[in-house]
Structures are given as structure tokens and as C-alpha cells.
Amino acid sequence: MATQFDPIAKDESLNTTEATPRNIADVLAEELSGIASALTPTQLASLADVTISSPSDGQTLKYDAVSQKWVNANDAGGHTIEDPSGTDMTQRANLQFTGDGVSVTDDAVNGKTIVDISPDKAQLKFPRLKDLGTFSTTAQLEAFLSDFGISTGKYDGDIQVGDYATIAGYKCYVAGFNTEYLKGDSDSELATNHITFIADFGTSKMNETNTTAGGYEGATTMQNFLASKEAELATVCGSHLLTRSCLTTTSVGSDGKSNGWNWNNHKLTLLTETQIYGSIQRGNALDTGEGFEKFPIFNHCSPLLLFGRTNIWLRGVDSAIAFCRMTYGGSPNSQEASYSYAAVALFCLG
């Protein structure tokens, strides 16, 4: 009788060993461990395009075009600066360092310029009120304008807002650069690069009587006074004293406020409230005219620093009898037209 095969029965002759069950996480960990060991980091010096020789603290890698490899070298420090034309400004001939607390040593051996700044002296001072010189002839003034590149609008050299020059005997402060550029009537706007100066030309009334009739243009006493100062400046400035098209008031309404204006040519004008304070104070928009921007100099100092504690006439109309003014304490106010106050006026040179 044939023997039948029983698939359920255990066959001892096979001598098999049952496999131990494994967790899939253990299998993955084992495989990843093998991959990680194969990715042992390579040292920088073993790279084909790198040569490391006696490295020391603080060194950097620099590319050597001759060997076409990266090599270790000392860090020279600093950075190369180029001007728009591409000239290397680290060439010492192209650099100039000036100012209080600044000392410069030229280390030609190592190709360095060492700039030392003393914190106790090198303080930011604005305005610095630097004296730009005294100009009593047209030739002197023209040399000044040329030296600082005024006509080109580059304003080269050491000149800043707040510096001053003595012109025809008056101390004139730089109020800004090109502040009146392209301002004016459509056919007479100022298209010349210029410096805007302000100066105290002395005291004057606005009118002989207490009236503001005719607005700023109707202030005949002040207009005549400024015309005489314009003539004095012209003896030194000549054609460089620029004519400006100014939007000035010509009439005053029954409420005592300016109600009419027109374009009028001037070389000297009083300041508007906005040119000092940055906004209208006691006048109105017509009084502001083309003088609608605060002068840069007054972003950094008070007129009191420049002209002392004095009342200063302004261009605005406050009432039928009073024009606007800055008080001796610096605040906006007004005064009857027959009072004598400082005539601080602006003019442009270009």
C-alpha cells in the first residue's frame, strides 16, 4: 500500500529553522546606516581644484588663476570700491579724507591707506557753518562758482547746506541747491543750476502806513528796499544773480486775506511761511505761491541760529493792516506794516 503525503505533518528530516519576524523600521535603519557610511565627508584639501598649505587661523580661500586652483591665503580685509566709470577707488590718488578727528596714514609698503577716526572729535555737525570765503568782485565769485561746479549741477568739493559766504558785505547762508529749479511761469521758469542763499539785508518797513493793500507786491517800502539790496549784490554777482518768476500776491480781500496773485519777476524775495516752517501758519495758499517747500537748511536748524533773536518779515498777509512775521523767539505771528523788522531774503546764484 502506497504511503500518502501529509502537508500538515512535520517532517523532521528537513531540519528547517523558523525565521525570526523583523520590524520594517529596523530594516530601513540598517539600510540607511550603510548609505551614511558610504557618504563619509571628504576633506577640503582632497578636492582636485583646492590646494591647502599650512593653514592658519583667519585665512580664506582665494582663486589662483595661474594654477587654476583655490588656495589658502591671508585675508587682506576691506573691499574694492569703484566709481561709475569703473576706476578702482582704492588707488590712493583718487581718495581724500578730511574732517575733524580724521587722520590718514599711507602704508605704501602694504598698499593700504589707514584712516583713523577719533570718536571724541569726529562728530556729525549739521549745519557746520563753514566759511566759504569773501567775494567782493565778480571774478572772485565766478571762480567760486566754477570751483564747486555750480553751472553743471554737480556741486563738487567741500560745500554743504548751512555753509556761508560773504557776498557784497552780506553774510549769505546756503539754504539749498537747485531749490527753485524749473519753478516759474510756463515761459519763464528757472532752468539754471544754482545755489539758493538767504541773508539778512537789514531792517525795513513793509509800508509807511499800516496797510496790506496790494498784497506782497503792494508793500512798496519793502519792494524799494529789496531793489536797493539787489543793486548792491549785482555789483559782485553780475549776471550770476538770477531772475526768478515768482507767484506773489497782488490784492487783499475784505476779510484781510490775499485774494489775488500773479507771476512777477524778482531777484530777491522775502521768505514764505512754508519756506521756514514747512506749512502755512497765518497767511493762506496764495501767500505761499511758488515758495511751497521748506528750505533744507531749516530741517536742521532754527533761523535763530543764523540770525539771532530778531523779528523777521515774511511774505504772507495776515489782515488788512498786518503782514506775517517770525517773532524774535522763532514762532509765527504778524505785525502792522509800518514796523521795521529784519528783511531776510532769498536769492539764487548760478
Buried (B, 14 or more C-beta within 10 A) or exposed (E): EEEEEEEEEEEEEEEEEEEEEEEEEEEEEEEEEEEEEEEEEEEEEEEEEBBBEEEEEEBEBEEEEEEEBBBBEEEEEEEEEEEEEEEEEBEBEEEEEEEEEEEEEEEEEEEBBEEEEEEEEBEEEEBEBBEBBEBEEBEBBBEBBEEBBBEEEEBEEEBBBBBBBBBBEBBBBBBBBBBBBEBBBEEEBBEBBBBBBBBBBEBBBBBEEBBBBBBBBBBEBBBEBBEEBBEBBBEBBEEBBBBBBBBBBBBBEEEBBBBEBBBBEBBBBBBBBBBBBEEBBBBBEBBBBBBBBBBBBBEEBEBBBBBEEBBBBBBBBBBBBBBBBBBBEBEBBBBBBBBBBBBBBBBBBB
